Amino acid sequence: MIKVGFIGTGGISPAHLKYLQKRRDVKIAALCDIDREQVLKRQKEFGGDVFADFNEMLEKTKPDAVWICTPPSVREEPLLACADRKIPVFCEKPVERSEERGKQIAAALRKRKAKVQVGYVFRSIPLVGMLRKRINEDRIHLVHSFYGCNVSLSMGLPKWFYDKAKSGGALIDQATHNLDLLRCLFGEVGEVRGAANNPVKKKKPGYTVDETICLVLAFRSGIMAVHEHSWVADRWRNEVTLSGEKNIYRIDLNAGTLTSDKPVSAECDLYGGKKGAAASKVPLRFKQDSRSIYEYQNELFLKQVESGDWSTTPSDYADGLKSLHLTLACDTALTRGTVKV
């Protein structure tokens, strides 16, 4: 039985807790949050002992693994507390709000040989594994990424999300997933250009986020990519199109689908397509199963906790810090225009 603890029980934590609750080999042993009402609500749903101090939680319950779901600026102390006790950690993204603090934390974790998996969810899903296989047989030159939602129209998020200094806004809270995915697929970016606008609500105290964002990323490999982000879109959507010399590949990250314009090799039968020679005569139509995307990364993390083999970690803290670096460079480009990464 794997005993797990949570530090931070708001926001994203239920996405992980719901999966862990279904695992017969996992016991949700402890929940820690300074918000008493919040942590008691989670205890009612998922069980576990309740704490307001994470050091007390770690000492009393001695968990085998810990999920850190605190805000990005409240990560250093719990990360190092777990590292000092040799407890593996699943840390939500982004790794920090400040890159300088992130560098200091990375050095401290490296010194302690800490085991940390960062929650960049797209790295663990079958859809991206399939996409990797396809584009490895092609040469990609141009990428278009679009993330849209209507949270500035509905104003449905907690108030602090609309204060960019606290949440980071659309880029640091959301687009960092897409930027990390592009890094994962194509390597590092050399230069980024950006612009932003507020076509619906003007900025004011308490509402300082950008509503529409456009970024142009020049990868060191020569690939060019555009990422567009809207908080005043019709609905939640996250779509990426990749243009190669042999094919066009479209992924819908919300629906979990990958399609191609032209036929692909017969190997696609391994992923649910037609079998045999017929497979090479039809465009790719792949859909991953209906599981929550968060289940894949949690499943992988638990396998590593059980086996002690961390070679399959999709994103450790140091790599997560690189994605933070790119995300912050993109954010700077919104005001400076062009930034070397």
N, C-alpha and C positions, 0 to 999 in steps of 0.2 A: 504494500500500500504506500503510495506517494503522498506525503503530507504537504499541503501547499498553503501559503499565506499570501495575502494581498495587502499592499501598501498603497492606499488610494482606492476608494470604492465608488467614485463618481464616474461620469462620462462613459468611457469605453469599457470599463470593468465588467459590466454584465455580459458583453459579447464573449469574454473569456470564461466567466463564471458559469454561464449556461452550458458550455461544452464540458467543462470540468465536472459539473454536477452529474452529467450523464456517464462519466467514466467510472466503472466499478473498481478500478485500481487506484482511484484518486480520492483523497479525503480533504475537503475544504476545512482546514483546521483553524484558520485565524484571519480576521479582517481588521485592518487598521485605517482609521481616518480621524482627522481632527473635528470633522463635522459629525457630531453625535447622532443627529437625526438621520443623516445619510447612511452611516455605517449600521445603525439598527435596522434600517429598511433593508439593506443587503443581507443582514443576518437572518431576517425573517424569510427571505427568499432562498438563501443558499446555505444557512447554517454557519458554524464556526464561532470561535470565541472572539469577543470584541475588544479592541484596544485603541487608545488614543496616541500611544507612544510606540513607534516601530521597534525601538531597541528592547522594550519590555516584551513585545510580541515575539521577537526573535529569540530572546532568552527563555521565555516560558514555554513556547510551543515547539521550538527547534524544528522549523519546517525543512523539508527536503528541497523545496524550490519556492521562489517568491516571484510574484508578478508586481511590478512597480507601475502604477497607473496614475501617478501624481502629475500635476502640471509640469512642463519641461524645466522650469526654473527651480523645481523642488525635487531634484533627483540625486544630487551629489551625496548627501548624507546617507540616504537609504541604500544607494548603490555600494558605497564603501563599507557600510555596516554589514551588508550581506557578503561582500568580498572578504572581509576580515574573518568571517565565520565559514568561508568556503561554501557558501550557499549559491547555487546557480540562479540566475535572474533572467526573467523575461521583462525587458524594459520597453515601454511604449515609445513611439516616435513623437516628435523629433527628440534626439538624445539630450538636447539642452536648448535654451533660448539664447545663450551667449556662447559664441565659438571659443572665446578665450577660456571660459570656465570648462567647456567641453574638452579642450586640449589638456587641461590640468587633470580632469577626471580620467581621461583616457590613459594618461601616464600613470596615475595612481592605480588604475585597474590592471594595467599591463604589469606593473611591479608586483601586484598581488596575484597574478595569473588568474584573474577572475573569469568566470564563465558567464557571458552575457549575450543574449540574443535580442536584437532590436526588432520591434514590431512593424517592419516594413512588409505589409501583408502580401503584396503582389509577388514577392520573390518566392513564396512557398506554394502558389496555386498551380494546378496542372495546366491551366490555360497558358501560362507563361512558359512552362516547360515545353509544351507543344510548339509555341511560337519560336522559341530558341532553336528547336530542331529544324523548323522550316526555314528560318532566315539564315541558318548556317549553310544552307544549300544555295543561297542567293547573295547578292550584294545590295545592301540597303543604302540609299543615298539621301532620302528625304522622309521626314516623320512629321505627322500632325497629331497633336494631343489636345483633347478638349475635355474639361471638367466643368460641368454646370450644375447649379442648384438654385433654389429660390429663397435662400435664407434672409436676404435683404428685403424681399417682398413680404414674406410671412412674418419676419422678426421672431421666428420660433426658437432661436437659440438662447441660452442664458445670456444675460446682459453683457457679461465680461467678454464674450466672443466678439462683440462689436467694437471693443476697444483694442485697437491693433497692438498697442504696447503690451497688453496682457496675453492676447491669444495668438498674435502674429498674423491674424487675418487669413485670407484665402490661401496665400502662398505657403506660409509656415505651418498652418494647421492641416491643409488639404493637399495642395499641389505638391508638397514634399513627397507624397507617395508616387506621383507620376514622374517627378524629377529623379527619384531614386530608381524607378523602373528603367528609365532611359539610361541612367548611369550603369545599371546592372547589365543592360543589353549592349551598350555601345561604348562604354568607357567614359573617360573624363572629358569635361567641357573646357574649351580654351577661352571662349568669350561669350558673353550674353548681352543682348540688347532688350530693353523693356519699356513699356508704357502702360499707364493705368488711367482709369476715368471713373467718375461717379455720375452716371446718367440719370439716376432715379432720385437718390437722396444725397444732398451735399454733406460734406464732413462737418462735424461739430463735436463739442466735448461729449464723450461717451459713444460717439459713432465716428470712428476714425479709420474704418476699413476701406479698402479699394473695392469697388463693385465689379468692374470689368478690367481684365489684365491680359496683355499680350506679350509674350516673350519669344525671342529668336535666339536659339542656342547653336553655336558653332562648335562641334565636337573636334577634338584633336585629331581624330581619324579622318576628318573631312566631311562627315555626315552633318547635315543641317536639319534642325528640328524647330517646330513652332509649338508652343504650349499656350492655349487660350483658356481663360478661367472666368467664369461669371457667377456672381451671387444674385443676379437678377434674371436667371434663365427660367424656362417654362417648367422644368422638373429636374430631378437628380439624374445626371447621366455622366458617364466617364468612358470616352471612346478614343482609341488610338488607331491611326492608319499609317502603315509603313509602305513606302514605295521602293521596290527593288528593280533590278534589271530583268528578272524573270517573272515577277508577279506583284500584285498588290495584296496586302494582308490587312484585315480589319479586325480589331479586337474590341469587344464591348465588355468592359471590366465589371459592369453591374450585372449583365446577363450571363457572363461567363462563356461567351462565344468567340470563336475565331473562324473567319471565312477568308477565302482567297478568290480572286477573279478568275484565275486560270487553273487548270488541273495541276495537281502536285504528284509527287512520286507515290508508288504503291505502298510505301511504308505507313501511310495514313490509316490503314486498316487496323493497326495496333491501337488506335485512339477512337474507334467507333465509326470509322468511315466504311466504304465498301471494300470488299476483300479482293485479292488477286489482281489480275490485269485490269479489271474494270475500274479499280481504284485510281489508276493513273489517268483516267479519261474524264474525271469529274473534278470540279473545284472542291477545295477543302471545306467541310462543314463540321466543325468540332464544337461540342458543348460539354463543359465539365458538369459533374453531378450537382445536385441541388443543395449540397451542404453549404453552410455558412463559410465564407472565405476565411474567417478567423480560425476555423477548426483546423485547417491545414497547418498553420504556423504553430498552433498549440500542440498538435499531434507530433510534429517534428521536435519541438522543444522537449516534450515529455520523453520521447525516444532517446534523446541525448542525455537527459537526466538519468534514465534507467541504465543506459549503456556506458556512460562516461566518455563516449566518443563524440567530440565536438567538431570533428572535421567537416560535418555537413551543415554547420551553422550558416544560414543564408545571409545574415548580416550581423557581424559583431559590433561592439561599440565603436571601434576605430573606423570601420566602414560606414557606420551610421553617422559618424562625425563628418565624413566626406560629403554625405548627402546634405547634412546641415550646412556645410560650407557652400555648396552649390545653391541651396535654397536661399541663403542669406545674400549671396551674390546677385541672385535674380531679384530679390527684394530691393537691393541697393540700385539695381539698374532701372527700377521704376522711377527713380528721381534723378539719376545721373545719365540715363540713356544707354551708355555702353560701359561694361565692366569686364576687365580681365579676370578670369577665375583662377 
